[in-house]
Amino acid sequence: MSSDDVRLGAVTLNAPDALALARFYADITGGRAEGAAQWAHVVGPGGEIGFQRVADFRPPTWPDGDVPMHMHLDLHVQDLAAAEARVLAAGATRMDTQPNADHCLVYADPAGHLFCLTLWDGAQAAEHVMRTADGR
């Protein structure tokens, strides 16, 4: 690695309680939550997610509303129904709007961040976006 290389490390999400949200993601991914209410992270299969406590945290309102979605996570799964049962049992909420229900379902985590369970991996999603943008 050279001195000017930039590599992706981890994504960090704001939360009202960092450790509580880390435990949610550890539960659904089979990862390990570590930290405290102020800052925590999950280390699990496929990567790491960090969480930091923000006192005035306001969850996004989606698809419309006062607080826009800042980001969402795509979690690759093999079986949407089985994965849905797991995330709902862990405390997720299935969103009413489901624009791509044939391959992707949208949920909110306990802090209100959106995430998707998707049958498509990153390459398939990127290819679809490129085809759609090109009008194919």
N, C-alpha and C positions, 0 to 999 in steps of 0.2 A: 504494500500500500504506500502510495506517495504522500507527501505532506499536504497536498491540496485535494486528496480524494474525499468525497462526501458519500457516506453510506446511510441507508435507512437504518434506524435503530429500533425504536418502538413508538407507538402512538400513545399519547396520554390524553385521557378524557377528563373533563371537569365533572365533579360530582358533589352532592351534599355530604356524603360519607364515603371516602375513598375505599376503605377496607370492605364495607358492605357491598359496594359495587364490584370490587375485585372478587369477592367470594361468589357472587352471582356468575361472573364469567368463568371462574374456576370450576364451578359446579357444572355448567353446560359444556365446557370444553374438555373436562378431565384434567385441568391444569392445577396449579398450586398457587394459592393467594398468600401474599406476604405483605406486611406493612402495618399501618395504623390508620386511624380515621382521617388524618391529614394527607398522607401519601401512601399509596400501596401499588402493587403490581401483581399481575398474573403471568406466570411462566407456564406454558403448556405446549401441546403438540402444535407445531406450525408457527409459533411466535410468542411475542410478549405484548401485553397491553398495560400501560400505566394509568393511574387514577390520582387526581389531586383534588383536595377539598376546596370548594369555593363557597363562601358563606352566603352569597346572594344568588346561588345557582337557580336558574329557571329553565325547566325542560323545554325543548322545542315543541311547537304546536304544528302538526303536520296532517294533511298536506297544506292547509292554509292557517294563518294565524299571526299573532303578534311576535312570536319568537321563531325565527326561521331555523330550519335544520342546518346545522353547521357541518355535519358529516354523518356518515353512516358506515357501519361495518358490514361486509359481506362474509358470511360464514358458509363454507362449502360443506354440503352434506350429501349422503347417498340416498336418503329416504326422507322426503319432506314430512310425511305423517309421523314417523317415529321421532324425528328431530323436533317437530312441533310439540309433541307430548312432553319431551324432555325440557324444552325451554319454558313452556307454560307451567310445568310443575315447579320449576326453579323461581318463578315469579315474573316472567315476561308477560306482556299484554299483546295480543294479536291486534293489529291496526284494522280499522274498517275498510280503508282504501287498499286495494291489492292490484296494482297495475300490471303485474307480470305473473299472475298466479299459476300459470302453466309450468313455470320453472323456478319461481322465487316468491317467498312469502315475507311480508314486512311485519316486524314486531317492535315494541319499545321495551328497553330494559327497565329495571325498577326505578332508575333515575330519570327515565324518559328519553334516553338516547335511542335513536332508531338503529335497527340492525336487520339484515336480511338473512334468511336461510335460503341457500340457492343450490340448485343442481348443477349450475354452470361454474366451472373454475374461472380464474381470472382471464385466461386466454380466450375462452368462449365468450365471456362477457365483452371483452375488448373487441372481438371480431364482430359481434352483434352491433355494438355501438358504431363501429366504422361502416358497416353495411347500411345501417339506418341513416347515418350522416350523409352517405353517398347516394341515398335514394334507391338502393338495390333491394 
